[in-house]
Amino acid sequence: MPRTKRIVKACWAVEEWWNRHVRYRELHRQLDAWRDDFKARTAWVDELTDEELEEMQRALDACINAIQGTADDASEPPGGAS
């Protein structure tokens, strides 16, 4: 490999390192904070029993079915004619 090509690759590697560790440092800090906040807000889900999870799933299914039924009713023209 020619010397110039190695130098260019080394420069790209340094630039990539800089972008990951310096330029976007604040972005990564914000993402880490959001991730930690999300984990804290959803930690209670890990403590649910299987029965509680099944009950939540049934309630969610009923809610989704009700919303879909309302959407289907709203899409029909008035009087039921097309």
Secondary structure as GFF3:
##gff-version 3
##sequence-region A 1 82
A	DSSP	alpha_helix	3	18	.	.	.	ID=ss1
A	DSSP	pi_helix	19	23	.	.	.	ID=ss2
A	DSSP	alpha_helix	25	46	.	.	.	ID=ss3
A	DSSP	alpha_helix	50	75	.	.	.	ID=ss4
A	DSSP	three_ten_helix	78	80	.	.	.	ID=ss5
###
